[in-house]
Amino acid sequence: MEEKNVIQALAALAQPVRLQVFRALVVAGPAGLTPGVLAEQLEVPPTSLSFHLKELAHAGLVSQERDGRNLIYRAVFEQMNALLGYLTENCCQGEACLPASTTACEC
C-alpha cells in the first residue's frame, strides 16, 4: 500500500462518525448495510451519513452496490487489511509477532 493511500485512509477514519460507520460495516460483514439501516443504528441524519460514506468510499474503505432500489455499503476488507499490514509491517523490530496465517481479517 502506498503512503498516500495510507494517509487518505487514516484521514477518513479520523472522524468519529466515519469511524463508527466503518466499524458498523465491518461488523455487518459481506452482507453490508443500507444507508437507512446505518442511519438508524448510528442515529446519524441521512444527509450527514451520505457525506461520511462518500469520504470513506473515496478512501477506498467502503464499496457501494445497487440492489434494486437500495444501495448496499460494505467494508472493503482488502483495503482494511492492507492498511493494517502497512501499519504493522515493521513491528517487533522486524520479527514476526503472529503466525503468518493470522496477519489479516479472513472475512
Secondary structure, 3 states (H helix, E strand, C coil): CCHHHHHHHHHHHCCHHHHHHHHHHHHHHHHCECHHHHHHHHCCCHHHHHHHHHHHHHCCCEEEEEECCEEEEEECHHHHHHHHHHHHCCHHHHCCCCCHHHCCCCC
